[in-house]
Amino acid sequence: MMARISRDGMYMKVAEAVALRGTCDRAYVGAVLVEDGKNIIAMGYNGAQSGEPHCDEVGHLMVNGHCTRARHAEENCLSKIDLFTTHGYLTLYVTHYPCMKCVHEILRARMNGLDIIRVVYGKPYRSDEAPVREALLKGAGIVIERLGEAVDGDKKS
């Protein structure tokens, strides 16, 4: 009998599936915003803004080593939230540790009323900046944690 997957593992699997919709091959990243540990209220992946051409259609638009054509998964996810609707406690599941730009997006969303209390990520990203990003999130009262390497549903009993 297969062991039951944890909620964190399940939502990370959803984020991994969402990442497959990405249209910028520089990084396939998925983000899922979950309310009160049980309801998915938004999802996002790396890709161009709605109505704009995608990297996989017309190529990358590079500036200082970064593709500026694609919006990041966290940006796309958080942009789908109605800030004027009351939400419960929110957890953001992201396949990769959020970059500095996305940390600022998370902090902005929190300042605008989203009660993001946790960020759970799967893979590290730019470890040279990680302590600064972690300090910014923790300073805002947001817990950041890495989900274990395996999210395949195997739970130890």
N, C-alpha and C positions, 0 to 999 in steps of 0.2 A: 504494500500500500504506500502511495506517495505521501510524503509529509506535506502539511499545509504551509503555503508560503506566507511569510509575514506581510503585514500591510505595507511596510516600507519597501520590502522586496517587490511586491506587486506593483506599487506605484512607480518604482524605478524601472520595472519591465515595461510599463506603459510609456515612460519617458524614452526608453530605448526604441520602442516601436515608433513613437512620434518622430524621433530623430531621423528615421528612414525616409521621411517626407522631405527632408532638407534638400535645398537646391544649390548650396555652395559646398563643393567637394573639399574645401580647405578644412572644414570641421563639420561633422554631422552631430549636432547637439539637439537634444530634446528637453523640454521643460513641461512640468505638469504642476498645477496649483491645486492643492487639496484643502478643503474646508473641514475643520473639526475631525480630521483623520479618516474621513469616510466618503466625502463627495468631491469628485473632480469638477472644478468650476472653470478651468481654462487650460489650454495646451498651446505650445508654440514650438517652432523649429527654426533653424537658420535658413533664411530665405529672404528674397527681396520684399519690399513693402508691397501690399496688395495693389495690383494694376501695373507694377513696374516689371521690367524684364529681369529674369533670373540669371544667375551665373552660369547655370547649365545650359542656358539658351544663347547668351551673348558674351560670356566670359566674365572674368573678375574685373572689378574696378579697384585697382590697388593704389593705396596712399600710405606711405611710410611702412610698408610691409604688411598692411592689413587690407582685407577686402572690405570696401565701404558700400558695395552694392547690397550685400546681405545684412539684414537686421538679425541680431542674435536671438536665440530661442527664448531667453528670459524676457527680452523686450517684446517679442511677439506675443508671448504668453500674458504678460502683465498689461499689455495694451488692450486686451480683450475684456478687462474687468471694469465694471461700472463702479466708479468710486463713490457714487451716491447711494449704493445699495449696502445695507448692513451685512457684513460677513462675519463668520465666527473666526476662530483661530486658524491661521493658514500655514501650511507647510509647502514650500517650493521644492520639488524634486527635479534635479538637473543631472544630466548624464556626465557633465564635466564641472569641475570647480568653477564658479563664476569668475569671469575676468573683471578687471577694475571697472570697466564701463558698465557691466551688468550689476556689480555691487552697488554702484551709484543709482542704477535703475531700481534696484530692490529698496534701497534707502529712501529714494524719492517716493516710491509707492507707499512705503510705511508712513512717511511724513504726510502723505495725502489721505491717510485713513485706513489703509489695508493693514490688518494686524498680523503681519508675517512674523511668526515666532521661531520658525525653523527653516533652514536650508539644508537639504540632504543631497549630497552629490555622489557620483560614482567614480569618476576618474580625476586625477590631479590635472591641473593646468597652470603653467608658468609658476613653478614653485618659488621663484625669486621674489614674486610679489605676494605670495600667500600670506605671510605674517601681517602685512599691511591690510590686505582685504579682510582677513579674519578679525583684526583689531577694529576695523570700521563696523563690521557686522555685530560683533560682540558689544561694542560701544553703544549700539542702538538697541541692545537687548535681544538680538537675534542669535539663536544657537546655530552653529554650523557643524555638521558632522558628515563623515564619510561612511557610506554604506559599505559593508564588507565586499571584498573582491567578487564573491559569488553571490548572485541573486537568482539562482536557478531553482529555487523552491526547496532546496535541501535544508531542513532545519535539524539541528542537533537536539535530541531529546534529553 
